[in-house]
C-alpha cells in the first residue's frame, strides 16, 4: 500500500472519529436541554450548549423528531454501556447493580418527555421501545446474574421483571416534585439481598 493511500485512509478515519465525537457532543447537549426545558426547547438553546451553529444541528438531524429519536437511542446506549463498566469498577456485583439501577431511575425520570413525544408516532415508539428492551434487559440480567453468583442476592428475579418494578415506582414522578422514587427503588433493590449468614459478618468483639 502506498504512503499516499495510507495517509488518505488515516485522514478519513480521523474525520469519521471527529464526526462521531461532534455528534456525541450534540446529543449530550440536546439531552441536557430536553431535561431542563422539555423536548420543545428552541434548537438555538441546544446549539448554544453544544457550542455550534444551528445549521450544524440541522445538518445532523433535519427534524426535531430525528433529534428526539437520536437522543433517546443515545441515552439507552449510555445506560447500557454503564453496566459492564460498573461491574468492572465496583467492589461487589451488588454495588454495581445498585448504582446501575440508580442510573436507570435517572433515565426513566428525566426521559418521560421524550417518551410522550415519541408516542405521537406509535410505530416509531414501538420500534424504540424494542430498542430499549433489547439493549437494557441483557445488561440488567448480567448484573443480577453476577450478584446472584456471588451469593449477594436471591436468584429468582429476572432483568425485565426488575426493570418493570422500578418503572412502576417511577410513574408519576414528573408530575409530583415532592415524590422521589429513589427511596422506594432503593427499598426494592435492598429486598433482593440474601440474608447474611451467621458468622459471615464482622467478628464480634469479646466482652
Contact map, one row per residue, 1 for C-alpha under 8 A:
111011000000000000000000000000000000000000000000000000000000000000000000000000000000000000000000000000000000000000000000000000000000000000000000000000000000000000000000000000000000000000000000000000000000000
111111000000000000000000000000000000000000000000000000000000000000000000000000000000000000000000000000000000000000000000000000000000000000000000000000000000000000000000000000000000000000000000000000000000000
111111100000000000000000000000000000000000000000000000000000000000000000000000000000000000000000000000000000000000000000000000000000000000000000000000000000000000000000000000000000000000000000000000000000000
011111110000000000000000000000000000000000000000000000000000000000000000000000000000000000000000000000000000000000000000000000000000000000000000000000000000000000000000000000000000000000000000000000000000000
111111111000000000000000000000000000000000000000000000000000000000000000000000000000000000000000000000000000000000000000000000000000000000000000000000000000000000000000000000000000000000000000000000000000000
111111111100000000000000000000000000000000000000000000000000000000000000000000000000000000000000000000000000000000000000000000000000000000000000000000000000000000000000000000000000000000000000000000000000000
001111111110000000000000000000000000000000000000000000000000000000000000000000000000000000000000000000000000000000000000000000000000000000000000000000000000000000000000000000000000000000000000000000000000000
000111111111000000000000000000000000000000000000000000000000000000000000000000000000000000000000000000000000000000000000000000000000000000000000000000000000000000000000000000000000000000000000000000000000000
000011111111100000000000000000000000000000000000000000000000000000000000000000000000000000000000000000000000000000000000000000000000000000000000000000000000000000000000000000000000000000000000000000000000000
000001111111110000000000000000000000000000000000000000000000000000000000000000000000000000000000000000000000000000000000000000000000000000000000000000000000000000000000000000000000000000000000000000000000000
000000111111111000000000000000000000000000000000000000000000000000000000000000000000000000000000000000000000000000000000000000000000000000000000000000000000000000000000000000000000000000000000000000000000000
000000011111111100000000000000000000000000000000000000000000000000000000000000000000000000000000000000000000000000000000000000000000000000000000000000000000000000000000000000000000000000000000000000000000000
000000001111111110000000000000000000000000000000000000000000000000000000000000000000000000000000000000000000000000000000000000000000000000000000000000000000000000000000000000000000000000000000000000000000000
000000000111111111000000000000000000000000000000000000000000000000000000000000000000000000000000000000000000000000000000000000000000000000000000000000000000000000000000000000000000000000000000000000000000000
000000000011111111100000000000000000000000000000000000000000000000000000000000000000000000000000000000000000000000000000000000000000000000000000000000000000000000000000000000000000000000000000000000000000000
000000000001111111110000000000000000000000000000000000000000000000000000000000000000000000000000000000000000000000000000000000000000000000000000000000000000000000000000000000000000000000000000000000000000000
000000000000111111111000000000000000000000000000000000000000000000000000000000000000000000000000000000000000000000000000000000000000000000000000000000000000000000000000000000000000000000000000000000000000000
000000000000011111111100000000000000000000000000000000000000000000000000000000000000000000000000000000000000000000000000000000000000000000000000000000000000000000000000000000000000000000000000000000000000000
000000000000001111111110000000000000000000000000000000000000000000000000000000000000000000000000000000000000000000000000000000000000000000000000000000000000000000000000000000000000000000000000000000000000000
000000000000000111111111000000000000000000000000000000000000000000000000000000000000000000000000000000000000000000000000000000000000000000000000000000000000000000000000000000000000000000000000000000000000000
000000000000000011111111100000000000000000000000000000000000000000000000000000000000000000000000000000000000000000000000000000000000000000000000000000000000000000000000000000000000000000000000000000000000000
000000000000000001111111110000000000000000000000000000000000000000000000000000000000000000000000000000000000000000000000000000000000000000000000000000000000000000000000000000000000000000000000000000000000000
000000000000000000111111111000000000000000000000000000000001000000000000000000000000000000000000000000000000000000000000000000000000000000000000000000000000000000000000000000000000000000000000000000000000000
000000000000000000011111111100000000000000000000000000000000000000000000000000000000000000000000000000000000000000000000000000000000000000000000000000000000000000000000000000000000000000000000000000000000000
000000000000000000001111111110000000000000000000010000000000000000000000000000000000000000000000000000000000000000000000000000000000000000000000000000000000000000000000000000000000000000000000000000000000000
000000000000000000000111111111000000000000000110010000001000000000000000000000000000000000000000000000000000000000000000000000000000000000000000000000000000000000000000000000000000000000000000000000000000000
000000000000000000000011111111100000000000000000000000000000000000100110010000000000000000000000000000000000000000000000000000000000000000000000000000000000000000000000000000000000000000000000000000000000000
000000000000000000000001111111110000000000000000000000000000000000000010000000000000000000000000000000000000000000000000000000000000000000000000000000000000000000000000000000000000000000000000000000000000000
000000000000000000000000111111111000000000000110110000000000000000000000000000000000000000000000000000000000000000000000000000000000000000000000000000000000000000000000000000000000000000000000000000000000000
000000000000000000000000011111111100000000000100000000000000000000100010000000000000000000000000000000000000000000000000000000000000000000000000000000000000000000000000000000000000000000000000000000000000000
000000000000000000000000001111111110000000000000000000000000000000000010001000000000000000000000000000000000000000000000000000000000000000000000000000000000000000000000000000000000000000000000000000000000000
000000000000000000000000000111111111000000000000000000000000000000000000000000000000000000000000000000000000000000000000000000000000000000000000000000000000000000000000000000000000000000000000000000000000000
000000000000000000000000000011111111111010001100000000000000000000000000000000000000000000000000000000000000000000000000000000000000000000000000000000000000000000000000000000000000000000000000000000000000000
000000000000000000000000000001111111111110000000000000000000000000000000000000000000000000000000000000000000000010000000000000000000000000000000000000000000000000000000000000000000000000000000000000000000000
000000000000000000000000000000111111111000000000000000000000000000000000000000000000000000000000000000000000011010000000000000000000000000000000000000000000000000000000000000000000000000000000000000000000000
000000000000000000000000000000011111110000000000000000000000000000000000000000000000000000000000000000000000000000000000000000000000000000000000000000000000000000000000000000000000000000000000000000000000000
000000000000000000000000000000001111111110000000000000000000000000000000000000000000000000000000000000000000000000000000000000000000000000000000000000000000000000000000000000000000000000000000000000000000000
000000000000000000000000000000001111111110000000000000000000000000000000000000000000000000000000000000000000000010000000000000000000000000000000000000000000000000000000000000000000000000000000000000000000000
000000000000000000000000000000001110111110000000000000000000000000010000000000000000000000000000000000000000000011001000000000000000000000000000000000000000000000000000000000000000000000000000000000000000000
000000000000000000000000000000000100111111000000000000000000000000000000000000000000000000000000000000000000000000000000000000000000000000000000000000000000000000000000000000000000000000000000000000000000000
000000000000000000000000000000001100111111101100000000000000000000000000000000000000000000000000000000000000000000000000000000000000000000000000000000000000000000000000000000000000000000000000000000000000000
000000000000000000000000000000000000000111111100000000000000000000000000000000000000000000000000000000000000000000000000000000000000000000000000000000000000000000000000000000000000000000000000000000000000000
000000000000000000000000000000000000000011111110000001001000000000000000000000000000000000000000000000000000000000000000000000000000000000000000000000000000000000000000000000000000000000000000000000000000000
000000000000000000000000000000000000000001111111000011000000000000000000000000000000000000000000000000000000000000000000000000000000000000000000000000000000000000000000000000000000000000000000000000000000000
000000000000000000000000000000001000000011111111100000000000000000000000000000000000000000000000000000000000000000000000000000000000000000000000000000000000000000000000000000000000000000000000000000000000000
000000000000000000000000010011001000000011111111110000000000000000000000000000000000000000000000000000000000000000000000000000000000000000000000000000000000000000000000000000000000000000000000000000000000000
000000000000000000000000010010000000000000111111111111001000000000000000000000000000000000000000000000000000000000000000000000000000000000000000000000000000000000000000000000000000000000000000000000000000000
000000000000000000000000000000000000000000011111111110000000000000000000000000000000000000000000000000000000000000000000000000000000000000000000000000000000000000000000000000000000000000000000000000000000000
000000000000000000000000000010000000000000001111111100000000000000000000000000000000000000000000000000000000000000000000000000000000000000000000000000000000000000000000000000000000000000000000000000000000000
000000000000000000000000110010000000000000000111111100000000000000000000000000000000000000000000000000000000000000000000000000000000000000000000000000000000000000000000000000000000000000000000000000000000000
000000000000000000000000000000000000000000000011111110000000000000000000000000000000000000000000000000000000000000000000000000000000000000000000000000000000000000000000000000000000000000000000000000000000000
000000000000000000000000000000000000000000000011111111011000000000000000000000000000000000000000000000000000000000000000000000000000000000000000000000000000000000000000000000000000000000000000000000000000000
000000000000000000000000000000000000000000010011001111111000000000000000000000000000000000000000000000000000000000000000000000000000000000000000000000000000000000000000000000000000000000000000000000000000000
000000000000000000000000000000000000000000110010000111111100000000000000000000000000000000000000000000000000000000000000000000000000000000000000000000000000000000000000000000000000000000000000000000000000000
000000000000000000000000000000000000000000000000000011111110000000000000000000000000000000000000000000000000000000000000000000000000000000000000000000000000000000000000000000000000000000000000000000000000000
000000000000000000000000000000000000000000000000000111111111000000000000000000000000000000000000000000000000000000000000000000000000000000000000000000000000000000000000000000000000000000000000000000000000000
000000000000000000000000010000000000000000100010000111111111110000000000000000000000000000000000000000000000000000000000000000000000000000000000000000000000000000000000000000000000000000000000000000000000000
000000000000000000000000000000000000000000000000000001111111111000000000000000000000000000000000000000000000000000000000000000000000000000000000000000000000000000000000000000000000000000000000000000000000000
000000000000000000000000000000000000000000000000000000111111110000000000000000000000000000000000000000000000000000000000000000000000000000000000000000000000000000000000000000000000000000000000000000000000000
000000000000000000000010000000000000000000000000000000011111110000000000000000000000000000000000000000000000000000000000000000000000000000000000000000000000000000000000000000000000000000000000000000000000000
000000000000000000000000000000000000000000000000000000001111111101100000000000000000000000000000000000000000000000000000000000000000000000000000000000000000000000000000000000000000000000000000000000000000000
000000000000000000000000000000000000000000000000000000001111111101100000000000000000000000000000000000000000000000000000000000000000000000000000000000000000000000000000000000000000000000000000000000000000000
000000000000000000000000000000000000000000000000000000000100111111100000000000000000000000000000000000000000000000000000000000000000000000000000000000000000000000000000000000000000000000000000000000000000000
000000000000000000000000000000000000000000000000000000000000111111110000000000000000000000000000000000000000000000000000000000000000000000000000000000000000000000000000000000000000000000000000000000000000000
000000000000000000000000000000000000000000000000000000000000001111111000000000000000000000000000000000000000000000000100000000000000000000000000000000000000000000000000000000000000000000000000000000000000000
000000000000000000000000000000000000000000000000000000000000111111111100000000000000000000000000000000000000000000000000000000000000000000000000000000000000000000000000000000000000000000000000000000000000000
000000000000000000000000001001000000000000000000000000000000111111111110000000000000000000000000000000000000000000000000000000000000000000000000000000000000000000000000000000000000000000000000000000000000000
000000000000000000000000000000000000001000000000000000000000000111111111000000000000000000000000000000000000000001000100000000000000000000000000000000000000000000000000000000000000000000000000000000000000000
000000000000000000000000000000000000000000000000000000000000000011111111100000000000000000000000000000000000000000000100000000010000000000000000000000000000000000000000000000000000000000000000000000000000000
000000000000000000000000001000000000000000000000000000000000000001111111110000000000000000000000000000000000000000000000000000000000000000000000000000000000000000000000000000000000000000000000000000000000000
000000000000000000000000001101100000000000000000000000000000000000111111111000000000000000000000000000000000000000000000000000000000000000000000000000000000000000000000000000000000000000000000000000000000000
000000000000000000000000000000000000000000000000000000000000000000011111111100000000000000000000000000000000001001000000000000000000000000000000000000000000000000000000000000000000000000000000000000000000000
000000000000000000000000000000000000000000000000000000000000000000001111111110000000000000000000000000000000000000000000000000010011000000000000000000000000000000000000000000000000000000000000000000000000000
000000000000000000000000001000000000000000000000000000000000000000000111111111000000000000000000000000000000000000000000000000000000000000000000000000000000000000000000000000000000000000000000000000000000000
000000000000000000000000000000100000000000000000000000000000000000000011111111100000000000000000000000000010000000000000000000000000000000000000000000000000000000000000000000000000000000000000000000000000000
000000000000000000000000000000000000000000000000000000000000000000000001111111110000000000000000000000000000000000000000000000000001001100000000000000000000000000000000000000000000000000000000000000000000000
000000000000000000000000000000000000000000000000000000000000000000000000111111111000000000000000000000000000000000000000000000000000001000000000000000000000000000000000000000000000000000000000000000000000000
000000000000000000000000000000000000000000000000000000000000000000000000011111111100000000000000000000000000000000000000000000000000000000000000000000000000000000000000000000000000000000000000000000000000000
000000000000000000000000000000000000000000000000000000000000000000000000001111111110000000000000000100110010000000000000000000000000000100000000000000000000000000000000000000000000000000000000000000000000000
000000000000000000000000000000000000000000000000000000000000000000000000000111111110000000000000000000000000000000000000000000000000001100100000000000000000000000000000000000000000000000000000000000000000000
000000000000000000000000000000000000000000000000000000000000000000000000000011111111100000000000000000000000000000000000000000000000000000000000000000000000000000000000000000000000000000000000000000000000000
000000000000000000000000000000000000000000000000000000000000000000000000000001111111110000000000000100000000000000000000000000000000000000000000000000000000000000000000000000000000000000000000000000000000000
000000000000000000000000000000000000000000000000000000000000000000000000000000111111111000000001100100000000000000000000000000000000000000110010000000000000000000000000000000000000000000000000000000000000000
000000000000000000000000000000000000000000000000000000000000000000000000000000001111111100000000000000000000000000000000000000000000000000100000000000000000000000000000000000000000000000000000000000000000000
000000000000000000000000000000000000000000000000000000000000000000000000000000001111111110000000000000000000000000000000000000000000000000000000000000000000000000000000000000000000000000000000000000000000000
000000000000000000000000000000000000000000000000000000000000000000000000000000000111111111000001101100000000000000000000000000000000000000000000000000000000000000000000000000000000000000000000000000000000000
000000000000000000000000000000000000000000000000000000000000000000000000000000000011111111011001100000000000000000000000000000000000000000000010000000000000000000000000000000000000000000000000000000000000000
000000000000000000000000000000000000000000000000000000000000000000000000000000000001111111000000000000000000000000000000000000000000000000000000000000000000000000000000000000000000000000000000000000000000000
000000000000000000000000000000000000000000000000000000000000000000000000000000000000111111100001000000000000000000000000000000000000000000000000000000000000000000000000000000000000000000000000000000000000000
000000000000000000000000000000000000000000000000000000000000000000000000000000000000011111111011000000000000000000000000000000000000000000000000000000000000000000000000000000000000000000000000000000000000000
000000000000000000000000000000000000000000000000000000000000000000000000000000000000000011111011000000000000000000000000000000000000000000000000000000000000000000000000000000000000000000000000000000000000000
000000000000000000000000000000000000000000000000000000000000000000000000000000000000001001111111000000000000000000000000000000000000000000000000001000000000000000000000000000000000000000000000000000000000000
000000000000000000000000000000000000000000000000000000000000000000000000000000000000001001111111100000000000000000000000000000000000000000000010011001010000000000000000000000000000000000000000000000000000000
000000000000000000000000000000000000000000000000000000000000000000000000000000000000000000011111110000000000000000000000000000000000000000000011001000011000000000000000000000000000000000000000000000000000000
000000000000000000000000000000000000000000000000000000000000000000000000000000000000000001111111111000000000000000000000000000000000000000000000000000000000000000000000000000000000000000000000000000000000000
000000000000000000000000000000000000000000000000000000000000000000000000000000000010011011111111111100000000000000000000000000000000000000000010000000000000000000000000000000000000000000000000000000000000000
000000000000000000000000000000000000000000000000000000000000000000000000000000000010011000001111111110000000000000000000000000000000000000010011001000000000000000000000000000000000000000000000000000000000000
000000000000000000000000000000000000000000000000000000000000000000000000000000000000000000000111111111000000000000000000000000000000000000000000000000000000000000000000000000000000000001001000000000000000000
000000000000000000000000000000000000000000000000000000000000000000000000000000000000010000000011111111100000000000000000000000000000000000000000000000000000000000000000000000000000000000000000000000000000000
000000000000000000000000000000000000000000000000000000000000000000000000000000100110010000000001111111110000000000000000000000000000000000000000000000000000000000000000000000000000000000000000000000000000000
000000000000000000000000000000000000000000000000000000000000000000000000000000000000000000000000111111111000000000000000000000000000000000000000000000000000000000000000000000000000000000000000000000000000000
000000000000000000000000000000000000000000000000000000000000000000000000000000000000000000000000011111111100000000000000000000000000000000000000000000000000000000000000000000000000010000000000000000000000000
000000000000000000000000000000000000000000000000000000000000000000000000000000100000000000000000001111111110000000000000000000000000000000000000000000000000000000000000000000000000000000000000000000000000000
000000000000000000000000000000000000000000000000000000000000000000000000000000100000000000000000000111111111000000000000000000000000000000000000000000000000000000000000000000000000000000000000000000000000000
000000000000000000000000000000000000000000000000000000000000000000000000000000000000000000000000000011111111100000000000000000000000000000000000000000000000000000000110010000000000110000000000000000000000000
000000000000000000000000000000000000000000000000000000000000000000000000000000000000000000000000000001111111110000000000000000000000000000000000000000000000000000000000000000000000000000000000000000000000000
000000000000000000000000000000000000000000000000000000000000000000000000001000100000000000000000000000111111111000000000000000000000000000000000000000000000000000000000000000000000000000000000000000000000000
000000000000000000000000000000000000000000000000000000000000000000000000000000000000000000000000000000011111111100000000000000000000000000000000000000000000000000000010010000000000000000000000000000000000000
000000000000000000000000000000000000000000000000000000000000000000000000000000000000000000000000000000001111111100000000000000000000000000000000000000000000000000000000010011000000000000000000000000000000000
000000000000000000000000000000000010000000000000000000000000000000000000000000000000000000000000000000000111111110000000000000000000000000000000000000000000000000000000000001000000000000000000000000000000000
000000000000000000000000000000000010000000000000000000000000000000000001000000000000000000000000000000000011111111100000000000000000000000000000000000000000000000000000000000000000000000000000000000000000000
000000000000000000000000000000000000000000000000000000000000000000000000000000000000000000000000000000000001111111110000000000000000000000000000000000000000000000000000000001000000000000000000000000000000000
000000000000000000000000000000000110011000000000000000000000000000000000000000000000000000000000000000000000011111111000000000000000000000000000000000000000000000000000000000000000000000000000000000000000000
000000000000000000000000000000000000001000000000000000000000000000010001000000000000000000000000000000000000001111111100000000000000000000000000000000000000000000000000000000000000000000000000000000000000000
000000000000000000000000000000000000000000000000000000000000000000000000000000000000000000000000000000000000001111111110000010000000000000000000000000000000000000000000000000000000000000000000000000000000000
000000000000000000000000000000000000000000000000000000000000000000000000000000000000000000000000000000000000000111111111000000000000000000000000000000000000000000000000000000000000000000000000000000000000000
000000000000000000000000000000000000001000000000000000000000000000000000000000000000000000000000000000000000000011111111000000000000000000000000000000000000000000000000000000000000000000000000000000000000000
000000000000000000000000000000000000000000000000000000000000000010011000000000000000000000000000000000000000000001111111110110000000000000000000000000000000000000000000000000000000000000000000000000000000000
000000000000000000000000000000000000000000000000000000000000000000000000000000000000000000000000000000000000000000111111110110000000000000000000000000000000000000000000000000000000000000000000000000000000000
000000000000000000000000000000000000000000000000000000000000000000000000000000000000000000000000000000000000000000011111110010000000000000000000000000000000000000000000000000000000000000000000000000000000000
000000000000000000000000000000000000000000000000000000000000000000000000000000000000000000000000000000000000000000000111111110000000000000000000000000000000000000000000000000000000000000000000000000000000000
000000000000000000000000000000000000000000000000000000000000000000000000000000000000000000000000000000000000000000000111111111000000000000000000000000000000000000000000000000000000000000000000000000000000000
000000000000000000000000000000000000000000000000000000000000000000000000000000000000000000000000000000000000000000000000111111100000000000000000000000000000000000000000000000000000000000000000000000000000000
000000000000000000000000000000000000000000000000000000000000000000000000000000000000000000000000000000000000000000000110111111110000000000000000000000000000000000000000000000000000000000000000000000000000000
000000000000000000000000000000000000000000000000000000000000000000000000000000000000000000000000000000000000000000100111111111111000000000000000000000000000000000000000000000000000000000000000000000000000000
000000000000000000000000000000000000000000000000000000000000000000000000000000000000000000000000000000000000000000000000011111111100000000000000000000000000000000000000000000000000000000000000000000000000000
000000000000000000000000000000000000000000000000000000000000000000000000000000000000000000000000000000000000000000000000001111111110000000000000000000000000000000000000000000000000000000000000000000000000000
000000000000000000000000000000000000000000000000000000000000000000001000100000000000000000000000000000000000000000000000000111111111000000000000000000000000000000000000000000000000000000000000000000000000000
000000000000000000000000000000000000000000000000000000000000000000000000000000000000000000000000000000000000000000000000000011111111100000000000000000000000000000000000000000000000000000000000000000000000000
000000000000000000000000000000000000000000000000000000000000000000000000000000000000000000000000000000000000000000000000000001111111110000000000000000000000000000000000000000000000000000000000000000000000000
000000000000000000000000000000000000000000000000000000000000000000000000100000000000000000000000000000000000000000000000000000111111111000000000000000000000000000000000000000000000000000000000000000000000000
000000000000000000000000000000000000000000000000000000000000000000000000100100000000000000000000000000000000000000000000000000011111111100000000000000000000000000000000000000000000000000000000000000000000000
000000000000000000000000000000000000000000000000000000000000000000000000000000000000000000000000000000000000000000000000000000001111111110000000000000000000000000000000000000000000000000000000000000000000000
000000000000000000000000000000000000000000000000000000000000000000000000000000000000000000000000000000000000000000000000000000000111111111000000000000000000000000000000000000000000000000000000000000000000000
000000000000000000000000000000000000000000000000000000000000000000000000000110010000000000000000000000000000000000000000000000000011111111100000000000000000000000000000000000000000000000000000000000000000000
000000000000000000000000000000000000000000000000000000000000000000000000000100110000000000000000000000000000000000000000000000000001111111110000000000000000000000000000000000000000000000000000000000000000000
000000000000000000000000000000000000000000000000000000000000000000000000000000000000000000000000000000000000000000000000000000000000111111111000000000000000001100100000000000000000000000000000000000000000000
000000000000000000000000000000000000000000000000000000000000000000000000000000000000000000000000000000000000000000000000000000000000011111111100000000000000001000000000000000000000000000000000000000000000000
000000000000000000000000000000000000000000000000000000000000000000000000000000010011000000000000000000000000000000000000000000000000001111111110000000000000001000000000000000000000000000000000000000000000000
000000000000000000000000000000000000000000000000000000000000000000000000000000000010000000000000100000000000000000000000000000000000000111111111000000000000001100100000000000000000000000000000000000000000000
000000000000000000000000000000000000000000000000000000000000000000000000000000000000000000000000000000000000000000000000000000000000000011111111100000000000011100000000000000000000000000000000000000000000000
000000000000000000000000000000000000000000000000000000000000000000000000000000000000000000000000000000000000000000000000000000000000000001111111110000000000000000000000000000000000000000000000000000000000000
000000000000000000000000000000000000000000000000000000000000000000000000000000000010001000001101100000000000000000000000000000000000000000111111111000000000000000000000000000000000000000000000000000000000000
000000000000000000000000000000000000000000000000000000000000000000000000000000000000000000000100100000000000000000000000000000000000000000011111111100001010011000000000000000000000000000000000000000000000000
000000000000000000000000000000000000000000000000000000000000000000000000000000000000000000000000000000000000000000000000000000000000000000001111111110000010000000000000000000000000000000000000000000000000000
000000000000000000000000000000000000000000000000000000000000000000000000000000000000000000001000000000000000000000000000000000000000000000000111111111000000000000000000000000000000000000000000000000000000000
000000000000000000000000000000000000000000000000000000000000000000000000000000000000000000011100100000000000000000000000000000000000000000000011111111111000000000000000000000000000000000000000000000000000000
000000000000000000000000000000000000000000000000000000000000000000000000000000000000000000000000000000000000000000000000000000000000000000000001111111111110000000000000000000000000000000000000000000000000000
000000000000000000000000000000000000000000000000000000000000000000000000000000000000000000000000000000000000000000000000000000000000000000000000111111110000000000000000000000000000000000000000000000000000000
000000000000000000000000000000000000000000000000000000000000000000000000000000000000000000001000000000000000000000000000000000000000000000000000011111111000000000000000000000000000000000000000000000000000000
000000000000000000000000000000000000000000000000000000000000000000000000000000000000000000000000000000000000000000000000000000000000000000000000001111111100000000000000000000000000000000000000010000000000000
000000000000000000000000000000000000000000000000000000000000000000000000000000000000000000001100000000000000000000000000000000000000000000000000001111111100000000000000000000000000000000000000110000000000000
000000000000000000000000000000000000000000000000000000000000000000000000000000000000000000000100000000000000000000000000000000000000000000000001001101111110000000000000000000000000000000000001110000000000000
000000000000000000000000000000000000000000000000000000000000000000000000000000000000000000000000000000000000000000000000000000000000000000000000000100111111100000000000000000000000000000000001110000000000000
000000000000000000000000000000000000000000000000000000000000000000000000000000000000000000000000000000000000000000000000000000000000000000000001100100001111100000000000000000000000000000000000000000000000000
000000000000000000000000000000000000000000000000000000000000000000000000000000000000000000000000000000000000000000000000000000000000000000000000000000000111110000000000000000000000000000000000000000000000000
000000000000000000000000000000000000000000000000000000000000000000000000000000000000000000000000000000000000000000000000000000000000000000000000000000000111111011000000000000000000000000000000000000000000000
000000000000000000000000000000000000000000000000000000000000000000000000000000000000000000000000000000000000000000000000000000000000000000001001000000000001111111000000000000000000000000000000000000000000000
000000000000000000000000000000000000000000000000000000000000000000000000000000000000000000000000000000000000000000000000000000000000000011111001000000000000111111100000000000000000000000000000000000000000000
000000000000000000000000000000000000000000000000000000000000000000000000000000000000000000000000000000000000000000000000000000000000000010011000000000000000011111110000000000000000000000000000000000000000000
000000000000000000000000000000000000000000000000000000000000000000000000000000000000000000000000000000000000000000000000000000000000000000000000000000000000111111111000000000000000000000000000000000000000000
000000000000000000000000000000000000000000000000000000000000000000000000000000000000000000000000000000000000000000000000000000000000000000000000000000000000111111111100000000000000000000000000000000000000000
000000000000000000000000000000000000000000000000000000000000000000000000000000000000000000000000000000000000000000000000000000000000000010010000000000000000001111111110000000000000000000000000000000000000000
000000000000000000000000000000000000000000000000000000000000000000000000000000000000000000000000000000000000000000000000000000000000000000000000000000000000000111111111000000000000000000000000000000000000000
000000000000000000000000000000000000000000000000000000000000000000000000000000000000000000000000000000000000000000000000000000000000000000000000000000000000000011111111100000000000000000000000000000000000000
000000000000000000000000000000000000000000000000000000000000000000000000000000000000000000000000000000001000000000000000000000000000000000000000000000000000000001111111110000000000000010010000000000000000000
000000000000000000000000000000000000000000000000000000000000000000000000000000000000000000000000000000001001000000000000000000000000000000000000000000000000000000111111111000000000000000000000000000000000000
000000000000000000000000000000000000000000000000000000000000000000000000000000000000000000000000000000000000000000000000000000000000000000000000000000000000000000011111111000000000000000000000000000000000000
000000000000000000000000000000000000000000000000000000000000000000000000000000000000000000000000000000000000000000000000000000000000000000000000000000000000000000001111111000000000100110000000000000000000000
000000000000000000000000000000000000000000000000000000000000000000000000000000000000000000000000000000001001100000000000000000000000000000000000000000000000000000000111111110000000100000000000000000000000000
000000000000000000000000000000000000000000000000000000000000000000000000000000000000000000000000000000000000000000000000000000000000000000000000000000000000000000000011111111000000000000000000000000000000000
000000000000000000000000000000000000000000000000000000000000000000000000000000000000000000000000000000000000000000000000000000000000000000000000000000000000000000000000011111110000000000000000000000000000000
000000000000000000000000000000000000000000000000000000000000000000000000000000000000000000000000000000000000100000000000000000000000000000000000000000000000000000000000011111111011100000000000000000000000000
000000000000000000000000000000000000000000000000000000000000000000000000000000000000000000000000000000000000110100000000000000000000000000000000000000000000000000000000001111111000000000000000000000000000000
000000000000000000000000000000000000000000000000000000000000000000000000000000000000000000000000000000000000000000000000000000000000000000000000000000000000000000000000000111111000000000000000000000000000000
000000000000000000000000000000000000000000000000000000000000000000000000000000000000000000000000000000000000000000000000000000000000000000000000000000000000000000000000000111111110000000000000000000000000000
000000000000000000000000000000000000000000000000000000000000000000000000000000000000000000000000000000000000000000000000000000000000000000000000000000000000000000000000000011111111000000000000000000000000000
000000000000000000000000000000000000000000000000000000000000000000000000000000000000000000000000000000000000000000000000000000000000000000000000000000000000000000000000000000011111000000000000000000000000000
000000000000000000000000000000000000000000000000000000000000000000000000000000000000000000000000000000000000000000000000000000000000000000000000000000000000000000000000000010011111100000000000000000000000000
000000000000000000000000000000000000000000000000000000000000000000000000000000000000000000000000000000000000000000000000000000000000000000000000000000000000000000000000000010001111111000000000000000000000000
000000000000000000000000000000000000000000000000000000000000000000000000000000000000000000000000000000001000000000000000000000000000000000000000000000000000000000000000110010000011111110000000000000000000000
000000000000000000000000000000000000000000000000000000000000000000000000000000000000000000000000000001001000000000000000000000000000000000000000000000000000000000000000000000000001111111000000000000000000000
000000000000000000000000000000000000000000000000000000000000000000000000000000000000000000000000000000000000000000000000000000000000000000000000000000000000000000000000000000000001111111100000000000000000000
000000000000000000000000000000000000000000000000000000000000000000000000000000000000000000000000000000000000000000000000000000000000000000000000000000000000000000000000100000000000111111110000000000000000000
000000000000000000000000000000000000000000000000000000000000000000000000000000000000000000000000000000000000000000000000000000000000000000000000000000000000000000000100100000000000111111111000000000000000000
000000000000000000000000000000000000000000000000000000000000000000000000000000000000000000000000010000000000000000000000000000000000000000000000000000000000000000000000000000000000011111111100000000000000000
000000000000000000000000000000000000000000000000000000000000000000000000000000000000000000000000000000000000000000000000000000000000000000000000000000000000000000000000000000000000001111111110000000000000000
000000000000000000000000000000000000000000000000000000000000000000000000000000000000000000000000000000000000000000000000000000000000000000000000000000000000000000000100000000000000000111111111000000000000000
000000000000000000000000000000000000000000000000000000000000000000000000000000000000000000000000010000000000000000000000000000000000000000000000000000000000000000000000000000000000000011111111100000000000000
000000000000000000000000000000000000000000000000000000000000000000000000000000000000000000000000000000000000000000000000000000000000000000000000000000000000000000000000000000000000000001111111100000000000000
000000000000000000000000000000000000000000000000000000000000000000000000000000000000000000000000000000000000000000000000000000000000000000000000000000000000000000000000000000000000000000111111100000000000000
000000000000000000000000000000000000000000000000000000000000000000000000000000000000000000000000000000000000000000000000000000000000000000000000000000001100000000000000000000000000000000011111110000000000000
000000000000000000000000000000000000000000000000000000000000000000000000000000000000000000000000000000000000000000000000000000000000000000000000000000011100000000000000000000000000000000001111111000000000000
000000000000000000000000000000000000000000000000000000000000000000000000000000000000000000000000000000000000000000000000000000000000000000000000000000111100000000000000000000000000000000000001111100000000000
000000000000000000000000000000000000000000000000000000000000000000000000000000000000000000000000000000000000000000000000000000000000000000000000000000000000000000000000000000000000000000000000111110000000000
000000000000000000000000000000000000000000000000000000000000000000000000000000000000000000000000000000000000000000000000000000000000000000000000000000000000000000000000000000000000000000000000011111011000000
000000000000000000000000000000000000000000000000000000000000000000000000000000000000000000000000000000000000000000000000000000000000000000000000000000000000000000000000000000000000000000000000001111111000000
000000000000000000000000000000000000000000000000000000000000000000000000000000000000000000000000000000000000000000000000000000000000000000000000000000000000000000000000000000000000000000000000000111111000000
000000000000000000000000000000000000000000000000000000000000000000000000000000000000000000000000000000000000000000000000000000000000000000000000000000000000000000000000000000000000000000000000000011111110000
000000000000000000000000000000000000000000000000000000000000000000000000000000000000000000000000000000000000000000000000000000000000000000000000000000000000000000000000000000000000000000000000000111111100000
000000000000000000000000000000000000000000000000000000000000000000000000000000000000000000000000000000000000000000000000000000000000000000000000000000000000000000000000000000000000000000000000000111111110000
000000000000000000000000000000000000000000000000000000000000000000000000000000000000000000000000000000000000000000000000000000000000000000000000000000000000000000000000000000000000000000000000000000111111000
000000000000000000000000000000000000000000000000000000000000000000000000000000000000000000000000000000000000000000000000000000000000000000000000000000000000000000000000000000000000000000000000000000101111100
000000000000000000000000000000000000000000000000000000000000000000000000000000000000000000000000000000000000000000000000000000000000000000000000000000000000000000000000000000000000000000000000000000000111110
000000000000000000000000000000000000000000000000000000000000000000000000000000000000000000000000000000000000000000000000000000000000000000000000000000000000000000000000000000000000000000000000000000000011111
000000000000000000000000000000000000000000000000000000000000000000000000000000000000000000000000000000000000000000000000000000000000000000000000000000000000000000000000000000000000000000000000000000000001111
000000000000000000000000000000000000000000000000000000000000000000000000000000000000000000000000000000000000000000000000000000000000000000000000000000000000000000000000000000000000000000000000000000000000111
